[in-house]
Structure formats: structure tokens, C-alpha cells
């Protein structure tokens, strides 16, 4: 009972050492989720970017196709790759603000001061 009481903060929440928080299932689940989200977004970014590079390298006739007086298909495809990078970044930031950061704060609040 004394051990339980010593782990309580004044406001009644549990207080843990950094080691206890790092070893907790909640922390490990959070790290795993962050890696999963990051790797999925990274894979999408690599497919987009390297797909564009490979397309330019292997199918020059397609990307040299004129779609205007002076514009070739490579221009909008390249811009699309850049836009997709911004969109993937926005998705990560949105996920982090909505899901990851509140969980980090919850875990941080469990630390002893």
C-alpha cells in the first residue's frame, strides 16, 4: 500500500520513473504506431519520387509528350511528385497533432518531477 501511495502525485495520478514509462506497454505501442505511420508515408514518398525518376529515365518518349505549346508531360508529373510530398507531410502533421502528441503528453504527465 505504501508503494502505491508513493507513486501518486498530489492530483491522484500515478507517478512513474522515466524507465517505468519507457518500459510500459503504452509507450511501446506508441513507438510502434509512430514507426508504422512513418514507414507507410515514407514508402509512399519513395514510390512517388523514384517512380517519377524511373519514368523519366526509362520512358523518355512519354515524358517528352507535349501537352501544350512548350510544356511536356514531365512538368506536371514532377509538380505532382512535389505536391504529393507536401500532402504526405500534411498527413503526418495532422496525425501527430491529433493522435501522437496527446499520447506523448499523457505519458509525460505520468513522469515523476
N, C-alpha and C positions, 0 to 999 in steps of 0.2 A: 504494500500500500504506500509506503514512504517513497519507493522508487517511482510509482505512478504520480504521486504528488510533486516530486521534484522535476518531472517532465512537463508540468503545466505552467503556462505563462499566467500572468495576472488576469488576463481576459478569459482564461479557461481553455485556451487552445494548447495542443501538445507542442512541446519544445524539444527539438532534436539536435544532435550534433550534425555537422556537415557530412561526416562519414555515414551516419544513420540515414540521412536524406538521400545521399548518393547510392547507397545500397538498397533503397526501398524499391518496391515493385512499381510504384507510381513514377519515380524518376526514370527507371529503366524503360518503362513503357513510353514515356515522353521522348526519350532519346531515340528509341526505335522508330517512333512515329515521325520525328523530325528527319531522320535519315531516309525513311521511306518516301516522304514527300519530296525531299531534296533530290533524291536519286531519280524519281519519276520525272520531275521537272528538268533535271539535268539531261536525262536520256532524250526527252522531247526536244530540248535545245540542241543537243548534238545531232539528232536526226535531221532537224531543220537546217542547221548550219552546214553540216557535212553533206547532207543531201543536195543542198544548193551547190556547194563546191564540186561535188562529183558530177552533178548535172552539167555544170559549166565545162568541166574537164572532159566529159565523155560524149556529150551531145551538143557540140558547138552549133550545128545547123539549127537545132531547136531554139537555143537561147539567142541566136542571131536573127531569128524571125522578126521582121519589122511589124510593129503594132501601131505605128504612127509614121509620120514623115521621117523622123530621126530616131525614134525610140525603138529599142529592141525588147524582146521578152525578158532579157536578163535584168533590166532595170526594175520592173515591178516585182519580179521574183526576189531580187536582192532586198528591195524595200520590205517585201513580205517577211523575209527572214529576220530583218531588224525589228519589225513590228511584233512578230511572234516572240522575240526575246523580251521586249517590253511587256507584253501580255503575260508571259510566264513569270516575270519578275513581279508584276502586279498581283498575280495569283498567289505567289509565295508570301508577299507582304500582307495581303488580305487574310490568308490562312494564319500567318503568325500573329497578326493583331487580334483575330477573332478566337483562336484556339490555343496557340502555343504560349504567347505572352501571359495570358491569365493563369495558365497552369504553372508557368515558371514563378509567377508571383505567389501563387498558393503554396508551392513548395518552399519558396524563400521565406514565407511567413512562418513556416514550421521551425526555422533555424533558431537556435539559442542566440541571445545577444549578449 
